[in-house]
């Protein structure tokens, strides 16, 4: 069996950890970059150059690791899988606009980096020292269910001992830590089956976070 050991999430006004019952309101989106000192326990080199999606994913991943009681100061056998329904569209548009502004001759390399939807996951893997598989998947229909299945299969086939799995949009992100039941430890939140039951519902981001919070309260 697979257990969920921690869940971290962030949107344009709030962030939190589900198992710990943590919820922080920051309201002013202009301080978004400034959250790095509060959320990352270790300095994130060149965090300012990341695109918005990468920042969201790295914030949510850091909060999930914190929620699961995992210190990422050392490299670890953990993979990451992420999903959204727009790929890297926002970054693609920024890159092409910059290309036009530069006379159709060149564009900034820093923008080009993020024209692949897997790039934000790569940034997270580098910072958190993840040594396991890395996957991006696009899905417009129940993406959480799809990535949970893929993440579980990776663990059960011994491709990795744990997975970070999550969703993001251009405004929010949520990531979960999955481990085998035998090694989930004291940070157990719920069995994977309960997350899959939630994943089968048509929920907004806020609705999803509410359902996750209900897990901690024993209401699901």
C-alpha positions as CSV (number, residue, x, y, z in Angstrom):
1,X,0.0,0.0,0.0
2,X,1.0,3.6,-0.5
3,X,0.6,6.3,2.2
4,X,0.4,10.1,1.9
5,X,2.9,11.6,4.4
6,X,2.5,15.3,3.7
7,X,0.8,17.9,1.5
8,X,1.9,21.4,0.8
9,X,0.1,24.1,-1.2
10,X,0.2,27.7,-2.2
11,X,-1.9,30.2,-4.1
12,X,-1.7,34.0,-4.7
13,X,-2.8,34.8,-1.1
14,X,-2.2,31.8,1.1
15,X,0.0,28.8,1.7
16,X,0.0,25.9,4.1
17,X,0.8,22.3,5.2
18,X,-2.1,19.9,5.5
19,X,-0.9,17.4,8.1
20,X,0.5,20.2,10.3
21,X,-2.7,22.2,10.0
22,X,-0.6,25.2,9.0
23,X,-2.2,28.0,7.0
24,X,-0.5,31.4,6.4
25,X,-2.2,34.3,4.7
26,X,0.1,36.8,3.0
27,X,-2.5,38.6,0.9
28,X,-0.1,41.0,-0.9
29,X,1.0,39.2,-4.0
30,X,3.8,41.7,-4.4
31,X,5.7,39.9,-1.6
32,X,5.5,36.6,-3.4
33,X,9.3,36.3,-4.0
34,X,9.9,37.4,-0.4
35,X,8.3,34.2,0.8
36,X,11.4,32.2,0.0
37,X,13.1,33.0,3.3
38,X,10.0,31.8,5.2
39,X,9.3,28.7,3.1
40,X,12.8,27.3,2.2
41,X,14.8,26.1,5.2
42,X,17.9,26.2,3.0
43,X,19.0,29.1,0.7
44,X,17.7,28.7,-2.9
45,X,20.4,29.8,-5.2
46,X,19.2,32.1,-8.1
47,X,15.5,31.7,-7.0
48,X,14.8,35.2,-8.4
49,X,15.5,34.0,-12.0
50,X,12.9,31.3,-11.9
51,X,9.7,31.8,-13.8
52,X,6.4,32.0,-11.8
53,X,5.4,28.4,-12.4
54,X,8.8,27.2,-11.1
55,X,8.5,29.3,-8.0
56,X,5.0,28.0,-7.3
57,X,6.0,24.4,-7.7
58,X,9.2,24.8,-5.6
59,X,7.2,26.5,-2.8
60,X,4.5,23.8,-2.8
61,X,7.2,21.0,-2.9
62,X,9.1,22.6,0.0
63,X,5.9,22.8,2.1
64,X,5.1,19.2,1.3
65,X,8.6,18.1,2.4
66,X,8.2,20.1,5.6
67,X,4.8,18.6,6.2
68,X,6.3,15.1,5.9
69,X,9.1,15.9,8.2
70,X,11.8,15.5,5.5
71,X,15.0,17.5,5.7
72,X,16.4,17.8,2.2
73,X,19.9,18.9,3.1
74,X,21.1,15.6,1.7
75,X,20.4,14.0,-1.7
76,X,17.5,11.6,-1.5
77,X,15.9,8.7,-3.4
78,X,12.7,10.5,-4.3
79,X,11.1,11.3,-7.7
80,X,8.8,14.1,-8.8
81,X,5.8,14.2,-11.1
82,X,3.7,17.2,-12.0
83,X,0.7,18.0,-14.1
84,X,-1.3,20.9,-15.4
85,X,-3.6,21.6,-18.4
86,X,-1.6,24.3,-20.1
87,X,2.0,23.0,-20.3
88,X,4.5,25.9,-20.5
89,X,2.1,28.2,-22.4
90,X,2.7,31.3,-20.2
91,X,6.5,30.9,-20.5
92,X,6.2,30.2,-24.2
93,X,4.3,33.5,-24.7
94,X,6.8,35.5,-22.7
95,X,9.7,34.0,-24.7
96,X,8.1,34.8,-28.0
97,X,7.2,38.3,-27.0
98,X,10.8,38.9,-26.0
99,X,11.9,37.4,-29.4
100,X,9.6,39.9,-31.2
101,X,10.8,42.8,-29.0
102,X,14.4,41.9,-29.9
103,X,13.7,42.2,-33.6
104,X,13.1,38.5,-34.3
105,X,16.8,37.8,-34.0
106,X,17.2,36.5,-30.5
107,X,15.6,36.2,-27.1
108,X,16.9,35.9,-23.5
109,X,18.2,32.4,-22.7
110,X,16.7,32.7,-19.2
111,X,13.2,32.8,-20.8
112,X,14.0,29.9,-23.1
113,X,14.8,27.6,-20.2
114,X,11.2,27.5,-19.1
115,X,9.6,26.8,-22.5
116,X,9.5,23.1,-21.6
117,X,6.8,22.1,-19.1
118,X,9.3,19.8,-17.3
119,X,11.7,22.7,-16.6
120,X,10.0,23.7,-13.3
121,X,10.2,20.1,-12.1
122,X,13.8,20.1,-12.9
123,X,14.4,23.2,-10.9
124,X,12.7,21.5,-7.9
125,X,14.7,18.3,-8.4
126,X,18.0,20.2,-8.4
127,X,17.2,22.3,-5.3
128,X,15.7,19.5,-3.2
129,X,18.3,16.9,-4.2
130,X,15.8,14.5,-5.8
131,X,17.5,11.5,-7.4
132,X,14.4,9.6,-8.6
133,X,12.3,9.7,-11.8
134,X,11.0,13.0,-13.1
135,X,7.9,13.2,-15.2
136,X,5.5,15.9,-16.5
137,X,2.0,14.9,-17.7
138,X,-0.7,17.0,-19.3
139,X,-4.3,16.2,-18.5
140,X,-7.5,18.1,-18.7
141,X,-9.6,15.4,-17.0
142,X,-8.9,14.4,-13.4
143,X,-5.1,15.0,-13.6
144,X,-4.6,14.3,-9.9
145,X,-5.9,10.7,-10.3
146,X,-3.5,10.2,-13.2
147,X,-0.4,11.4,-11.4
148,X,-1.2,9.5,-8.2
149,X,-1.4,6.3,-10.2
150,X,1.9,7.0,-12.0
151,X,3.7,8.0,-8.7
152,X,2.4,4.9,-7.0
153,X,3.5,2.6,-9.8
154,X,7.0,4.1,-9.6
155,X,7.2,3.3,-5.9
156,X,5.7,-0.1,-6.1
157,X,8.0,-1.1,-9.0
158,X,11.0,0.0,-6.8
159,X,12.0,2.8,-9.2
160,X,12.2,5.1,-6.2
161,X,11.4,5.0,-2.5
162,X,9.2,8.1,-2.5
163,X,7.5,10.5,-4.9
164,X,6.5,14.2,-4.9
165,X,3.4,14.4,-7.0
166,X,1.4,17.5,-7.7
167,X,-0.7,19.9,-9.7
168,X,-0.2,23.5,-10.7
169,X,-1.8,26.3,-12.6
170,X,-0.5,29.8,-13.2
171,X,-1.9,30.9,-9.8
172,X,-1.5,27.9,-7.5
173,X,0.2,24.6,-6.8
174,X,-0.3,21.6,-4.5
175,X,2.2,18.7,-3.9
176,X,1.9,15.5,-2.0
177,X,4.6,13.1,-0.6
178,X,3.9,9.4,-1.3
179,X,5.8,6.5,0.3
180,X,5.2,2.8,0.8
181,X,3.1,2.1,3.9
182,X,5.8,0.1,5.6
183,X,8.2,3.1,5.5
184,X,5.9,6.1,5.8
185,X,6.8,6.6,9.5
186,X,5.1,8.9,12.0
187,X,4.1,11.4,9.4
188,X,1.3,9.3,8.0
189,X,-1.6,11.5,6.9
190,X,-3.8,9.0,5.0
191,X,-3.8,6.1,2.6
192,X,-3.6,6.8,-1.1
193,X,-7.1,5.5,-1.6
194,X,-8.6,8.5,0.1
195,X,-6.7,10.9,-2.1
196,X,-7.8,9.0,-5.2
197,X,-11.4,9.3,-4.0
198,X,-11.0,13.0,-3.7
199,X,-9.2,13.1,-7.1
200,X,-12.3,11.6,-8.7
201,X,-14.4,14.7,-7.9
202,X,-14.6,17.8,-10.0
203,X,-13.2,20.3,-7.5
204,X,-11.7,23.8,-7.7
205,X,-8.3,24.4,-6.1
206,X,-9.9,25.8,-2.9
207,X,-12.3,22.8,-2.9
208,X,-9.4,20.4,-3.2
209,X,-7.5,22.0,-0.3
210,X,-10.7,21.9,1.8
211,X,-11.0,18.2,1.2
212,X,-7.4,17.6,2.0
213,X,-7.9,19.6,5.3
214,X,-10.9,17.4,6.1
215,X,-8.6,14.4,6.0
216,X,-6.5,15.7,8.8
217,X,-9.7,16.4,10.8
218,X,-10.9,12.8,10.2
219,X,-13.9,14.0,8.3
220,X,-13.2,11.8,5.3
